[in-house]
Every structure is written in structure tokens, then in C-alpha cells.
């Protein structure tokens, strides 16, 4: 399979391109993701924050970028804001459901080159991927999950 590169295009077009290529949407770990992608580094909770570091041992995705995988359990219909912030790399954040299907993805909706997702999730188990935009990017990050469900 040829090397896949993310290109700066409109968000909807980027999502459609990635779905068509099977980059992040085929199964719980993707079609050619490394074995490290099957094992989460931990769990993130609603109204919680985790800190992590992407290294050369982190999950290697099919597009050759590195990611950490976090689990997220949701018990009721909930609108969440997920923020991935890093001073070391251009952050990309995406979420897969328990079947491995891409639910939502973002690049650069947060401040600077950080990612922000605001999405309404149904009850279930999810896998949150703290990812980079370019191959070879590594470093520290924080992942924050906040309940922003309207009253």
C-alpha cells in the first residue's frame, strides 16, 4: 500500500479522503496499524485530564504517524469537549467506537495547532487516539475531556 499523507484540505474533504483510503476507519486498530495500537495506555474519564508522551514505541498507525490510545466509557447520551494540546507537535485527535469505526476526528480546531472535538456521544465504549499530523513528530501532550451537555 502506498504511503498515505494527510493534506491540508477542508475538514469534510479530509474526513472523506481518510474514510475512502481506510486510513483510520477499518477495525479496532485499522488495517495496518501496529500491534501497539491494540493495547490502550490507560483510561480517560469525563471531566478528567491525562498527560502522555508520544515516543518511537507508541502505536504506529497506517499513515506512519504515532498515537497513544485511551479508553473512554460513556453511560448516557453526553456532549463532550475533548482537547488535545501539545507544545511539541501538531495535534490530531480522533475517536473510534467499540467496533473500530471512526466517530469523529479533528486537527487544529483548538488554540494554535491543538485539536478540539465537541461531539454528542451515545452510551458505549470508545477509543480516543492522541495523534500527530506529521510522521516523526513525538513529544508530550495533555488530553482533557469535559462534559458540556446543555442543561
C-alpha positions in Angstrom: 0.0 0.0 0.0 1.4 3.5 -0.8 2.4 5.8 2.0 -0.6 7.9 3.0 -0.1 11.6 3.8 -2.5 14.0 5.4 -3.0 17.0 3.2 -4.3 20.4 4.4 -7.8 20.5 3.0 -11.3 21.3 4.2 -12.3 19.2 7.2 -15.1 17.4 5.5 -13.0 16.6 2.5 -10.2 15.3 4.7 -12.5 13.0 6.6 -14.0 11.7 3.3 -10.5 11.1 1.9 -9.4 9.2 5.0 -12.5 7.1 5.1 -12.1 6.2 1.4 -8.5 5.2 1.9 -9.2 3.2 5.1 -6.6 5.2 6.9 -8.3 5.3 10.3 -11.6 3.5 9.8 -11.2 -0.2 9.3 -11.5 -2.2 12.5 -10.4 -1.5 16.1 -6.8 -0.9 15.2 -7.1 -0.1 11.5 -5.9 -2.2 8.5 -2.2 -1.7 9.0 -1.8 -0.2 12.5 1.0 -1.7 14.6 0.2 -4.2 17.4 0.8 -1.5 20.0 -2.4 0.1 18.8 -4.5 -2.8 20.3 -3.4 -2.0 23.9 -4.6 1.3 25.4 -2.1 3.2 27.5 -4.9 3.9 30.0 -8.4 5.3 30.5 -9.6 8.9 30.4 -12.7 9.9 32.3 -15.3 12.5 31.8 -14.2 15.8 33.4 -10.7 14.4 33.6 -7.3 15.0 32.2 -4.4 12.8 31.3 -0.8 13.6 30.3 1.2 11.4 28.0 4.3 11.3 25.7 4.4 10.0 22.2 7.6 8.1 21.6 9.0 5.8 18.9 7.4 2.9 20.8 3.9 4.4 20.6 1.2 3.0 18.4 2.2 3.3 14.7 -0.8 4.0 12.5 -1.2 3.0 8.9 -0.3 6.6 7.8 3.0 6.1 9.7 2.2 8.7 12.5 2.4 7.8 16.2 -0.5 7.8 18.6 -1.5 6.9 22.2 -4.8 5.1 22.6 -7.0 5.9 25.6 -10.3 4.2 26.6 -13.4 6.3 27.4 -16.6 4.8 28.8 -19.9 6.7 28.4 -23.0 5.6 30.3 -25.6 8.1 28.8 -26.1 10.4 25.9 -23.4 13.1 26.6 -21.9 16.1 24.7 -18.2 16.2 25.4 -15.4 18.6 24.6 -12.1 16.7 24.0 -8.9 18.8 23.8 -5.5 17.5 22.8 -2.8 20.1 23.4 0.9 19.8 22.8 3.9 22.2 22.6 5.9 19.5 20.8 3.8 18.5 17.8 0.8 19.4 15.6 -2.0 17.5 17.5 -4.6 15.3 15.8 -7.4 13.8 17.8 -9.8 11.1 16.7 -12.3 8.7 18.4 -13.3 5.2 17.3 -16.4 3.3 18.7 -16.2 -0.3 20.1 -16.5 -1.7 16.5 -13.4 0.3 15.5 -15.4 2.8 13.3 -14.3 6.4 13.2 -16.8 8.5 15.1 -15.1 12.0 14.9 -11.7 13.5 14.1 -10.1 16.9 14.4 -7.0 18.8 13.5 -6.4 22.4 14.6 -9.9 23.4 16.0 -8.2 24.2 19.3 -5.8 27.0 20.0 -2.6 27.1 17.9 -2.1 23.6 16.4 -4.1 21.8 19.1 -7.2 19.7 18.4 -10.7 20.2 19.9 -13.7 18.0 19.4 -17.2 18.9 20.6 -19.5 15.9 19.9 -22.5 14.2 21.3 -21.7 10.6 22.1 -24.1 7.8 22.8 -23.6 5.3 25.6 -20.7 2.9 24.9 -17.0 2.2 24.9 -14.7 4.4 22.9 -11.1 4.6 22.0 -9.5 8.1 21.9 -6.4 8.5 19.8 -3.9 11.2 20.7 -2.1 11.5 17.3 0.2 13.7 15.3 -0.2 15.4 12.0 3.2 14.5 10.5 5.3 11.4 10.6 8.2 11.6 13.0 6.5 14.0 15.4 7.0 13.0 19.1 6.6 14.6 22.5 4.4 15.4 25.4 0.7 16.3 25.4 -2.4 16.6 27.6 -5.8 15.2 26.8 -8.8 16.8 28.5 -12.4 15.5 28.4 -15.2 17.8 29.7 -18.9 17.3 29.8 -20.5 20.2 28.0 -24.0 18.7 27.8 -26.6 21.6 27.8 -28.8 21.6 31.0 
